[in-house]
Amino acid sequence: MDLNKPSVENAAFMVEEIQKKLRVVNMGVIKSTHFREEQYEELKDVYDYVMKKESFSVNEMDGILEELKQLRNA
């Protein structure tokens, strides 16, 4: 899987992995269908950041979820 190539499948994979890593309880909060192709790079940036970290403070988690919320509403 080449995540550098925008696709619906890649976006779905990244969103699922972000949810797992952040242990999002309400999976409906973040869905790959919330993001347009123009937002793929921003979603990938969030994914890359989340995947390289071992753990997150509550503030970091809130910030990441807020960033995803802003992308979703853009």
Beta strands, then each sheet from edge to edge (+ up, - down):
end
